[in-house]
Amino acid sequence: MSDPKLHHYVPQAYLARFGANNQVKVRRRPPGTTHLSHVKNVAAETGLYTLTDEDGNASLIVEKRLSDLENVGLQAIRRIDETGEPPAVGSDDRETLCLYLAVQMARTPRKRTAVLFPHDVETYAAGRPIDRALIAEYLERRHLASPPAPAEVEGAWVYVHGTRSERGANPQNEAVVATLGSIAPYLRHFRARHWRLEICRKPAFLTSDAPLVVWWPPSALDNYRGGGLEGAAELRFPLDPYRQLVLVPGTGGSVQDIGPSRAAACNQDLADSCERVIVGHPDRHAWLERPCSASAGQCSASTWRRSSTGSPTAAWKSPAGK
């Protein structure tokens, strides 16, 4: 069997839980187009985890280890299906899912973009001085697709120049190692929380290409401050159309029945914080169409900034995930 060239940042087997026969309905961010897709083509990029070893050869060791984690993580999720309860404190399944969720939080393109941002700015500059004017130009034309705020320009300029001495010669290796090597703080937060399994009587939950949602109550501070795990009220991870895990402050575990309105609100937050797409069942168009509707402002750039914890713009505003 040949080595896979297409590497997933959301596991195929996880995505398949929201579809039928490995087919899912995918809805992109505005303009909101939808299409049917096999899960192998969702949340994937060519050579995403390929490293170059000391001899200059391509290595897939990271991709293979991620595959092993995905397999044991799926088994732990299936035991939640069987028991109808979240894994107990101290159990192997809870520890497995802590690692599974931590890696999922670290492996999104948004995290990778934060690491590669200085390299990408230098490439874009093509020899021009990397001053604030160039940073503003790059943010508007390539990164945000909208005019940046002065604080975003300043934060990006400080970030680019402050990381200059830390950059390696191989951006690809650096991106893989830096993102997946950052999970220790996530593990600590996940272990310390109460795990609630929410169950909806209707198949309502969607997922996305960034399925772990960090949620905190809306605040006026969101205009200039990002958010991280430290102050998060809920960490949500949909398991299938009927169930989601919600990690909240406290200890232990519980099960809670919820109504469709709660699921719909969670779907909207998921849509606001996705990378590029939300994912649902091919036959349930109504649920897939609800998030990011015209009445919700088509997921505006400002909404995206607020919900994109871990992106460069959010990271510059506050020490997210500390």
N, C-alpha and C positions, 0 to 999 in steps of 0.2 A: 504494500500500500504506500503510495507516494505521500510525502509530507504536505500538510495543508498550506496553501498560500494565502487563503482568506482567513484572517484571524478575527474572532468575535470579541467585542468588549461587553456584550451581554450574551450569556450562554444560550445556544440554540434550544437546548432541552427546556430551559426556563421559558423562553418565548413561546415554545410549542404548547405550553400549558394554557395559553390564552387563545389558541386557535383550534383548528380541526385538521387532522392528517398533515401536520407540519405546515399548514397554510394559515396565514394571518392577514388581517386587513391593516394596512399601514396608512396613517394620515400624517402628512408633512406639516411643518409649521407654515404660516401664511405663504402662499395663497390658500392653503388648506386642501390641497389635492389628495385624493385617496387612491390606493391601488392594492391589488391582491399580490401577496408575495410568499415565497417559501422562506422559512425562518433562516435558512443558510445565507440568505441575501440581506438580512436585516442586522443593523448594528455591527457591521463588520468592515474591516479595511485590509487591504493586501499588505502582508508583511508587518503587521502592527507590532508584534512582539519579537521579530527577528533581531538577533544581536550579531555583532561581528566579534569573533574571538581574537585572541592575540596573534593568531596566524593569518588573520584576514578572512577566515571562513565564516559562512553564515551558520548560526546556531539557533535551534528551535527549542532549547531547553526550557525557556520560560513558557512558551506556548504549551508544551507537554505538561508542565507542572500545573498550569492553570486548568488544563483539561482534567487532570486528576482531581483537583479541588472541586471542579464543577460536578463531577460524578458523585463524590461523597456528599456534596451539598444537596444535590437532587435527591439522594437517598434520605437525607434528614428532612427535607421538605415533604417527601412522600410519607414519612412517619407521622408528620403533622396531619396529613390527610387521613391516615388510619386512626389516629387517636382522637382527633378533634381538639387537640390542646397544643399550646406552645411547648417547646422542650423545657424540661425542668432545670432549675438552677443547678449548675455543677455537672450536668449531663454531657456526654460526648457530643450529642446532637446540638446542644446549645453552643458549645465551644466551636464545633464545625461551622455553624451558621454565623457565629461572630466573625470568623475568618472569611467566610463566603461573602458576607455583607461588607466587611472592611475592604476586601479586594475589589468588590463591585463599585464601591464608592471611589476607589483610587484609580480605576482603569478607564474612566470615561475620557472621551476626546477633550472635554473641557479641562480636565486635570493635565492632560498632555500638552494642551495649548499653553497653559500657564508656564510649564517648564520650557517649552520651545519658543515662547514669546520673544525673549531677547535675540535668539538666533534668527527668528523670522524678521524681526525689525532690521537687523544688520543686513540680511539678504535683500530686503526691500530697499534699504538705503543705497545699496550699490555704490558705496564709496562716499556718499554725501555725509556731511556731519549729522550725527544723531542728536539734534537739538529738540527743543519742545515743539517747534513748528513741524518738524518731520514726524515726531511722535503723534501729534494731532492729526496729521495727514494719514498716517498709517491706521490709526484707530478708526477714522471715518471711512476710509476706502476699503480696508481689509478686515478689520477686527469687529467693529460694532455695526457697521453699515448705517450709522447715523452720527451726527456731530457729537463729539465727546464733551462732557462737562469739564471745566477748568481743573477740578480736583482729579479727574480721571487722567488728564494729560500729565499733571504734576506727578501723580502716583506712578504712572507708567514710566515716566522719565527717570524717576528715582529708582524704580525696580530694574530697568534696563542697565543703568550705570552701576547700580549697587551689586549686581550679580556678575559683572564682567570678569572678575578674577576667579569666579567659581566655575566658569563654563569649560566643558571638556572639548576634546577634538572631534568626538563623534556624537552629534546631537541625538541620533536614534538610540544609541546605547544609553545616553544620559536620560532621555525621556522615559525609557522603560524602567531603568533602575530607580530614578527619582520618584516616579509615581508609585510603583509597587513597593518601594522601600519606605513609604510614608504611612503605613497602615497601623503602626503601634498605638498612636493616640486614639484611633478609631476603635480598636479592640478594647481599650480601657473604658471608653464610653459605652460601648454596647454591653459589655459584661456588667456594668454597674446599674443598668436600667431594668425596670419592670417590663416584661414582654406580654403584650396583650394580643390575643388572636381575635380579630373582628370578623364576624361572619354575616354576610348579607343573604337574605332569602332569595334574591334575584341575582342572575349572573351579570353583575354591574361593573366590576372593577376592570380597569384598563391597565396596561403597563406602557413602558417607553424605553428609549435607548439610554435613559438615566433613571432606572426604576427606584432607586433609594432616594426618597424625598425628605429633606431636612426642613422641618416646618416650625415657624415661630409666629406668634400673633403679630399681625400687621401693626406698624408703628410709624410715627413721623420720622423716627431715626433712620428708617429704611432709605431715605433720600440720600444719605451720605455714609451709611454704615452697612457693611455686609453682615452676615450671620454665620455662625458655626455651630458645632456640636455642643459647645459649652452651654449656650443658652437656649438650645432647641427644646421646644415643648413636646414635639413628636418626631420620631424617625419612622417613616412609613415604608413598607416594602410589600407590594401586592404579590400574593402567591399564585392566584388564579382568579377567574371571574367572580368567585364567591368569597374569597378570603384574603385578608391582608394581615401582616404583622405590624404592630405599632409599638415602638419602644418609647416609654415615657419615664419620667423621673420616679424612682422608687425601687423596690425589689420584688422578686417573685414572678408570678405569671397569672394570667386570667383569660377568660373567654367572654366575649361580649357580642350579642346580637345587635346588628345595626340596620337602619332602614336605607332605602335607595338614595335619600337626600344626602346622607353622610357620604355614601360612596361617590355620588356625583360631585360633592365638594372636594373630595380627595382626588378625583379624576382631574378636576380643574387645576389643582395645585400641581399635579403630576404633569399636565400639559404645559403649565407655565414654566416648569423647571426642566423640561426635556432638552436633549441636545438638538435633535432635528425632527424626530417622529414620535407619535404615540401609536400604540399597537392594541388591536382588539380582535374579537372573533369575526370571521368573515360574514356571519349571518346576523350580527347585531349592530347594524348601521346607526341606529338611533343613539346608542351610548357613545359611539365613536365621534358622532357629529356634535355632541353637546359641548365639550371643551373647546376653547378658542373660537367660540361663535362670534358673529359680527357684534352682538350685543356685549360681548366680553372684551371688545377692543382689539380683536384679532391678535391677541398676545403681543402687545406693543413692545418696543425696545426697552422702555422703562420698566415694564413688568418683568421682562426677561432678565434685566440687570438685577432686580430685587431678588428673584428666585434662583439665580444662578450662583449659589454658594460655591466657592472654590474657583470661580473664574478669576482671571487677573483683575478685572475691575472690582470685584467683591473683595479679593484678597488685599488690594491696596487700601481699601477703606477700613478694614479691621482685621485683627489676627484671627481669621476664621479657623475653626477646628483646633484651637489650642488645647 
